[in-house]
Amino acid sequence: MRVFGCIMNWFRGIGSALLLTALATSSTGCIKKLLLNGQIKGTRDGSGAVNTLHDYEVARGAAHAGMAQLEGMHKLAPDNTDALFMLTRGWAGLTFGFTEDDYERAYEAGDDVMAEYHLMRMRAGYQRAKYYGLELLAHHADGFDKARVDHGSIQTWLKANFTDKEQAEDLLWAGYAWIGWVSASRDIPEIVGELFVGVEMVKRSVELDDTLVYGTGYTILGAYHARSAMAELDESKQMFDKAMAVTGGKFLPTKLNLAARYYCFKGDKNAYVATLNEILAAGDDLPEARLQNVIAKRKARRYLGNKVWQEECGFRL
């Protein structure tokens, strides 16, 4: 009986092994998908580390390499919302931080050919971010194309389908990408006419969570309301004040936009210069956003050092 029992245990072990082998064979695709989704989730969780970098050139190389990796992940897992989010945020951030820098350097150097080339790159970068952003929002709700007809319809759609604080960040980056695309397409009236779509996305994001990315929603809205000297400058200042309150002014891109948008279009040269100098004098007070602050300092130095940018504001030199 003891021998028989050993034989039966051995048989059960063989049976279990065969069963596991069969399951593994039939679910290899599922296992690969789980592993890939886990890798993408881990990538998103760790992606904030790049924001602690202090070296602009190192960050530039890392950003471009990272986008290639994210595109590959999306190809393998097209419905993964973490990948869609990182592609939306990544293309928008890369375009602002690096492609726009290429454009500004060419523009201030008077190189019209290269400025036009980099402007096209900016438009394409924001457009790609917008594309992934809309794909991401489609996982929350259908009907966007019908809703984008006018302010009222897009507001109704957003309020009906985006009611959770957890949805705010998706809206923030999708809206930012849309606004960036419009900003890089100012010579195309039909695109400019759809600026309100991105603005309403950001507004809804702020309604759900106004602290995201150091109050960036308020900063975007502040820049929007200061889009020209004839825009809503009082409302712009209110938005910038709210953004500044989130971090006590430690997030320097807010001050950069306050100077380059609000004070520029208000025609206040003294405040413009003083604010840009505040950025340059700031310490490393927000290490988790060190890279964004490095970029803000780089731009502040440019806007102070080259008369082209102050002439854009109409300041007398």
C-alpha positions as CSV (number, residue, x, y, z in Angstrom):
1,M,0.0,0.0,0.0
2,R,2.9,2.3,0.8
3,V,4.4,1.7,-2.6
4,F,1.0,2.2,-4.3
5,G,0.6,5.5,-2.4
6,C,4.0,6.7,-3.6
7,I,3.1,5.8,-7.1
8,M,-0.2,7.6,-6.9
9,N,1.5,10.7,-5.5
10,W,4.1,10.6,-8.3
11,F,1.2,10.3,-10.8
12,R,-0.6,13.2,-9.3
13,G,2.7,15.2,-9.5
14,I,3.0,14.3,-13.2
15,G,-0.6,15.2,-13.8
16,S,-0.1,18.6,-12.1
17,A,3.0,19.3,-14.1
18,L,1.2,18.4,-17.4
19,L,-1.7,20.6,-16.4
20,L,0.6,23.6,-15.7
21,T,2.4,23.0,-18.9
22,A,-0.9,23.0,-20.8
23,L,-2.1,26.2,-19.1
24,A,1.2,27.9,-19.8
25,T,1.1,26.9,-23.4
26,S,-2.5,28.1,-23.9
27,S,-1.9,31.4,-22.0
28,T,1.5,32.5,-23.1
29,G,-0.1,35.5,-24.7
30,C,-1.9,36.4,-21.5
31,I,1.3,36.1,-19.5
32,K,3.3,38.2,-22.0
33,K,0.5,40.8,-21.8
34,L,0.6,40.8,-18.0
35,L,4.4,41.3,-18.0
36,L,4.2,44.1,-20.6
37,N,1.4,45.9,-18.7
38,G,3.5,45.6,-15.5
39,Q,6.5,47.0,-17.3
40,I,4.5,49.9,-18.6
41,K,3.0,50.6,-15.1
42,G,6.5,50.5,-13.6
43,T,7.8,52.9,-16.3
44,R,5.0,55.3,-15.5
45,D,5.6,55.0,-11.7
46,G,9.3,55.8,-12.2
47,S,9.0,58.4,-14.9
48,G,9.1,61.3,-12.5
49,A,12.8,60.6,-11.8
50,V,13.7,62.5,-15.0
51,N,12.3,65.7,-13.5
52,T,15.1,65.6,-10.8
53,L,17.8,66.0,-13.5
54,H,19.9,69.1,-13.3
55,D,21.6,68.9,-16.7
56,Y,19.5,70.2,-19.6
57,E,21.5,68.3,-22.3
58,V,21.4,65.0,-20.4
59,A,17.6,65.4,-20.0
60,R,17.2,66.2,-23.7
61,G,18.9,62.9,-24.7
62,A,16.9,61.0,-22.2
63,A,13.6,62.5,-23.4
64,H,14.2,61.5,-27.0
65,A,15.3,58.0,-26.1
66,G,12.4,57.6,-23.8
67,M,9.9,58.5,-26.5
68,A,11.2,55.8,-28.8
69,Q,10.7,53.3,-26.0
70,L,7.2,54.5,-25.3
71,E,6.2,54.3,-28.9
72,G,7.3,50.7,-28.9
73,M,5.4,49.9,-25.8
74,H,2.3,51.4,-27.3
75,K,2.7,49.3,-30.4
76,L,2.8,46.1,-28.3
77,A,-0.1,47.2,-26.0
78,P,-2.2,49.7,-28.0
79,D,-5.0,49.8,-25.4
80,N,-2.8,50.3,-22.3
81,T,-3.9,53.7,-20.8
82,D,-0.6,54.1,-18.9
83,A,1.3,54.1,-22.2
84,L,-1.2,56.5,-23.8
85,F,-0.9,58.8,-20.8
86,M,2.9,58.8,-21.0
87,L,2.9,59.4,-24.8
88,T,0.6,62.3,-24.3
89,R,2.6,63.9,-21.5
90,G,5.9,62.9,-23.1
91,W,5.3,64.4,-26.5
92,A,3.9,67.5,-25.0
93,G,6.7,67.9,-22.5
94,L,9.4,67.1,-25.1
95,T,8.0,69.6,-27.6
96,F,7.8,72.4,-25.0
97,G,11.1,71.7,-23.3
98,F,13.3,70.9,-26.3
99,T,11.8,71.4,-29.7
100,E,10.5,74.9,-28.8
101,D,13.9,75.7,-27.5
102,D,15.3,74.9,-31.0
103,Y,12.7,77.2,-32.5
104,E,13.5,80.1,-30.2
105,R,17.2,79.9,-30.8
106,A,16.7,80.0,-34.6
107,Y,14.1,82.8,-34.3
108,E,16.3,85.1,-32.2
109,A,19.2,84.4,-34.5
110,G,17.1,85.6,-37.5
111,D,17.4,82.3,-39.2
112,D,13.9,82.2,-40.9
113,V,14.5,78.8,-42.6
114,M,15.5,76.9,-39.5
115,A,12.8,78.7,-37.4
116,E,10.2,77.5,-39.9
117,Y,11.6,74.0,-39.8
118,H,11.5,73.9,-36.0
119,L,8.0,75.4,-35.9
120,M,6.8,72.5,-38.1
121,R,8.5,70.1,-35.6
122,M,6.7,71.8,-32.8
123,R,3.3,71.5,-34.6
124,A,4.0,67.8,-35.3
125,G,5.1,67.1,-31.7
126,Y,2.0,68.7,-30.1
127,Q,-0.2,67.1,-32.8
128,R,1.1,63.7,-31.8
129,A,0.6,64.4,-28.2
130,K,-3.0,65.5,-29.0
131,Y,-3.6,62.3,-31.0
132,Y,-2.6,60.1,-28.1
133,G,-4.5,62.4,-25.7
134,L,-7.7,62.0,-27.6
135,E,-7.2,58.2,-27.7
136,L,-6.7,58.3,-23.9
137,L,-9.9,60.3,-23.3
138,A,-11.8,57.8,-25.5
139,H,-11.2,55.2,-22.8
140,H,-13.2,57.4,-20.5
141,A,-16.1,58.4,-22.9
142,D,-17.4,58.3,-26.4
143,G,-18.8,61.2,-28.4
144,F,-15.9,63.6,-28.5
145,D,-16.2,64.5,-32.2
146,K,-19.8,65.5,-31.8
147,A,-19.1,67.4,-28.6
148,R,-16.3,69.6,-30.0
149,V,-18.8,71.7,-32.1
150,D,-18.9,74.6,-29.7
151,H,-18.1,75.8,-26.1
152,G,-21.5,74.6,-24.8
153,S,-21.4,71.1,-26.2
154,I,-17.8,70.4,-25.1
155,Q,-18.5,71.7,-21.6
156,T,-21.6,69.5,-21.3
157,W,-19.7,66.5,-22.6
158,L,-16.8,67.1,-20.2
159,K,-19.0,67.6,-17.1
160,A,-21.1,64.5,-17.9
161,N,-18.2,62.1,-18.5
162,F,-15.4,63.5,-16.3
163,T,-16.5,63.5,-12.7
164,D,-13.7,61.8,-10.9
165,K,-10.5,63.5,-9.5
166,E,-8.5,60.6,-11.0
167,Q,-9.5,61.7,-14.5
168,A,-8.1,65.2,-14.0
169,E,-4.5,64.5,-15.1
170,D,-5.6,62.9,-18.4
171,L,-7.6,66.0,-19.1
172,L,-4.8,68.3,-18.1
173,W,-2.2,66.8,-20.6
174,A,-4.7,66.3,-23.4
175,G,-5.8,69.9,-23.1
176,Y,-2.2,71.2,-22.9
177,A,-1.3,69.2,-26.0
178,W,-4.3,70.7,-27.8
179,I,-3.4,74.2,-26.8
180,G,0.2,73.7,-27.8
181,W,-0.9,72.4,-31.2
182,V,-3.0,75.5,-31.7
183,S,-0.2,77.8,-30.6
184,A,2.2,76.3,-33.1
185,S,-0.5,76.7,-35.9
186,R,-1.3,80.4,-35.5
187,D,-1.2,80.8,-39.3
188,I,-4.0,78.2,-39.8
189,P,-7.4,79.9,-39.0
190,E,-9.4,76.7,-38.8
191,I,-7.0,75.3,-36.1
192,V,-6.9,78.5,-34.2
193,G,-10.7,78.5,-34.2
194,E,-10.6,75.3,-32.1
195,L,-8.5,76.7,-29.2
196,F,-11.6,76.5,-27.0
197,V,-11.5,72.7,-27.0
198,G,-8.2,72.5,-25.2
199,V,-9.1,75.4,-22.9
200,E,-12.3,73.6,-21.8
201,M,-10.3,70.4,-21.1
202,V,-7.9,72.3,-18.8
203,K,-10.8,74.1,-17.1
204,R,-12.5,70.8,-16.3
205,S,-9.2,69.4,-15.1
206,V,-8.8,72.3,-12.7
207,E,-12.4,71.9,-11.5
208,L,-11.6,68.3,-10.6
209,D,-8.1,68.8,-9.1
210,D,-6.4,72.2,-9.2
211,T,-3.1,71.1,-7.5
212,L,-1.9,68.8,-10.3
213,V,1.7,69.4,-11.6
214,Y,2.2,72.3,-9.1
215,G,-0.9,74.1,-10.3
216,T,-0.1,73.9,-14.0
217,G,-3.7,74.0,-14.9
218,Y,-4.0,77.5,-13.5
219,T,-0.7,78.5,-15.3
220,I,-2.1,77.3,-18.6
221,L,-5.3,79.3,-18.1
222,G,-3.3,82.3,-17.0
223,A,-1.4,82.2,-20.2
224,Y,-4.6,81.7,-22.2
225,H,-6.2,84.8,-20.7
226,A,-3.1,86.8,-21.6
227,R,-2.9,85.6,-25.2
228,S,-3.0,89.3,-26.4
229,A,-3.1,92.8,-25.0
230,M,-6.8,92.8,-25.7
231,A,-7.5,89.5,-23.8
232,E,-8.7,89.0,-20.2
233,L,-5.7,90.3,-18.4
234,D,-7.4,90.7,-15.0
235,E,-8.5,87.1,-15.1
236,S,-5.0,86.0,-16.3
237,K,-3.5,87.5,-13.1
238,Q,-6.0,85.7,-10.9
239,M,-5.1,82.4,-12.5
240,F,-1.3,83.1,-12.0
241,D,-1.9,84.1,-8.4
242,K,-3.7,80.8,-7.8
243,A,-0.9,78.8,-9.5
244,M,1.7,80.6,-7.4
245,A,-0.1,79.8,-4.2
246,V,0.1,76.0,-4.9
247,T,3.9,76.0,-4.4
248,G,4.6,79.4,-3.0
249,G,6.3,80.4,-6.2
250,K,8.8,77.5,-6.1
251,F,7.7,76.1,-9.5
252,L,9.5,78.5,-11.8
253,P,7.5,77.8,-15.1
254,T,4.6,79.7,-13.5
255,K,6.8,82.8,-13.0
256,L,8.1,82.4,-16.5
257,N,4.7,82.5,-18.0
258,L,3.6,85.3,-15.7
259,A,6.5,87.4,-17.1
260,A,6.4,86.3,-20.8
261,R,2.6,86.4,-21.1
262,Y,0.9,88.6,-18.5
263,Y,3.6,91.3,-17.9
264,C,4.6,91.2,-21.6
265,F,1.0,91.9,-22.9
266,K,0.3,94.3,-20.0
267,G,3.3,96.3,-21.1
268,D,4.9,96.3,-17.6
269,K,8.6,96.1,-18.4
270,N,9.8,96.6,-14.8
271,A,7.7,93.7,-13.6
272,Y,8.8,91.6,-16.6
273,V,12.5,92.1,-15.9
274,A,12.1,91.7,-12.1
275,T,10.2,88.4,-12.4
276,L,12.7,86.9,-14.9
277,N,15.5,87.9,-12.5
278,E,13.7,86.3,-9.6
279,I,13.7,83.1,-11.7
280,L,17.5,83.3,-12.3
281,A,18.1,84.0,-8.6
282,A,16.0,81.1,-7.3
283,G,17.6,78.2,-5.5
284,D,17.0,74.5,-5.8
285,D,13.9,74.7,-3.7
286,L,11.8,72.1,-5.5
287,P,14.1,69.1,-6.3
288,E,11.3,67.0,-7.6
289,A,10.7,69.6,-10.4
290,R,14.4,70.5,-10.9
291,L,14.3,69.9,-14.7
292,Q,11.3,72.1,-15.2
293,N,13.0,74.8,-13.2
294,V,16.2,74.4,-15.2
295,I,14.2,74.9,-18.4
296,A,12.5,78.0,-16.9
297,K,15.9,79.5,-16.0
298,R,17.2,78.8,-19.5
299,K,14.2,80.6,-21.1
300,A,14.4,83.5,-18.5
301,R,18.0,84.1,-19.4
302,R,17.1,84.1,-23.1
303,Y,14.2,86.5,-22.6
304,L,16.4,88.9,-20.7
305,G,19.5,88.6,-22.8
306,N,18.1,89.1,-26.3
307,K,16.3,92.2,-27.3
308,V,14.1,90.3,-29.8
309,W,11.9,89.0,-27.0
310,Q,11.4,92.4,-25.3
311,E,10.6,94.0,-28.7
312,E,7.9,91.3,-29.1
313,C,6.4,92.8,-25.9
314,G,6.6,96.3,-27.3
315,F,9.1,97.4,-24.6
316,R,11.4,100.3,-25.4
317,L,15.1,99.3,-25.1
